Amino acid sequence: MAVPKKHTSASKKRIRKNFWK
């Protein structure tokens, strides 16, 4: 995952939901 460390809390939660879809 190429996500900045600034957007890890909100991005990780959203990305994870999309990843496990």
Biotite code that builds the C-alpha atoms (Angstrom):
import biotite.structure as struc

atoms = struc.array([
    struc.Atom([0.000, 0.000, 0.000], chain_id="A", res_id=1, res_name="MET", atom_name="CA", element="C"),
    struc.Atom([1.403, 3.367, -0.984], chain_id="A", res_id=2, res_name="ALA", atom_name="CA", element="C"),
    struc.Atom([-0.319, 5.591, 1.555], chain_id="A", res_id=3, res_name="VAL", atom_name="CA", element="C"),
    struc.Atom([1.388, 8.520, 3.305], chain_id="A", res_id=4, res_name="PRO", atom_name="CA", element="C"),
    struc.Atom([1.931, 8.306, 7.051], chain_id="A", res_id=5, res_name="LYS", atom_name="CA", element="C"),
    struc.Atom([-0.333, 11.328, 7.455], chain_id="A", res_id=6, res_name="LYS", atom_name="CA", element="C"),
    struc.Atom([-3.376, 9.491, 6.114], chain_id="A", res_id=7, res_name="HIS", atom_name="CA", element="C"),
    struc.Atom([-2.953, 6.166, 7.862], chain_id="A", res_id=8, res_name="THR", atom_name="CA", element="C"),
    struc.Atom([-5.798, 6.187, 10.392], chain_id="A", res_id=9, res_name="SER", atom_name="CA", element="C"),
    struc.Atom([-8.686, 7.170, 8.105], chain_id="A", res_id=10, res_name="ALA", atom_name="CA", element="C"),
    struc.Atom([-7.109, 5.789, 4.937], chain_id="A", res_id=11, res_name="SER", atom_name="CA", element="C"),
    struc.Atom([-6.239, 2.425, 6.470], chain_id="A", res_id=12, res_name="LYS", atom_name="CA", element="C"),
    struc.Atom([-9.769, 1.958, 7.769], chain_id="A", res_id=13, res_name="LYS", atom_name="CA", element="C"),
    struc.Atom([-11.300, 2.851, 4.383], chain_id="A", res_id=14, res_name="ARG", atom_name="CA", element="C"),
    struc.Atom([-8.700, 0.902, 2.390], chain_id="A", res_id=15, res_name="ILE", atom_name="CA", element="C"),
    struc.Atom([-9.135, -2.167, 4.610], chain_id="A", res_id=16, res_name="ARG", atom_name="CA", element="C"),
    struc.Atom([-12.901, -2.140, 4.111], chain_id="A", res_id=17, res_name="LYS", atom_name="CA", element="C"),
    struc.Atom([-12.348, -1.959, 0.361], chain_id="A", res_id=18, res_name="ASN", atom_name="CA", element="C"),
    struc.Atom([-9.608, -4.582, 0.503], chain_id="A", res_id=19, res_name="PHE", atom_name="CA", element="C"),
    struc.Atom([-11.714, -7.137, 2.363], chain_id="A", res_id=20, res_name="TRP", atom_name="CA", element="C"),
    struc.Atom([-14.718, -6.548, 0.063], chain_id="A", res_id=21, res_name="LYS", atom_name="CA", element="C"),
])
